[in-house]
Amino acid sequence: MDKTFIWVDAFARWKIVDPVKFFQTVNNTVSALARLDDIIDPAIRNFITSYRLIETVRLSNRELDTLEIGFEDLKKQAPYGSKVLTGRAAITKGILEQAKPKLAPFGIELVDVKIKRLNYVEEVRKSVYNRMIAERKQIAEKFRSEGSGEARKILGEKERDLKLITSEAYRQAQEVMGKADAEVTKIYATAYGPDPEFYSFVKTLEIYNKSLDKESTVILSTDSEFLKYLKGYNEPAKRN
């Protein structure tokens, strides 16, 4: 019914209920097995092809105990054909009921018929596997895309937080440095305020220390303000 080629592996249980009729018709078990094949195989073919494949595979619509991660969207899109209306048990029962009366004339009672295995033929199997691989790749790509998006989101949040922390730290550092400079200025003002000339003398000496050394060469006029303290070093103190 699904227009897909499959092969079916089935088995049957039977017994001889009329030995005389059995001996008169099939004579031995080898012939009996051949007769069983001739009757049961068409019945199986008839019932299998009359129903959708899922009807032969499953017994009911019971939820499977498996978790298909990533197939949620595919399950929502499942076609109407995924719903089991008859089931394997009813199909095997129909096969038994169809084949059983045809074996009675041979002194044989068909006890049971069961489907052991179903599978696609080789060509169809390859197509099914390729489709499964494509679906898995689609799901993997979906996960990769979601993971990449989440990674970019986390990195963006990290960069934002880093900039916020750095900005706040810089602001606090500048605030501390400003307070420190203000405190230094206050201390200098307190220390040198009563004698501005002494403050000028100390600052000039600091400049001498930083700018004049044995490797420095400075050419200045003798009346330069920069050398005022050096010029007056050997001059006698003025008396009032």
Secondary structure, DSSP 8 states (H G I E B T S, - for coil): -----EEEEEEEEEEES-HHHHHHHT-SHHHHHHHHHHHHHHHHHHHHHHS-HHHHH-SS----S---TT-HHHHHT--GGGS-SS-HHHHHHHHHHHHHHHHGGGTEEEEEEEEEEEEE-HHHHHHHHHHHHHHHHHHHHHHHHHHHHHHHHHHHHHHHHHHHHHHHHHHHHHHHHHHHHHHHHHHHHHHHTT-HHHHHHHHHHHHHHHH-STT------TT-GGGHHHHTSSS-----
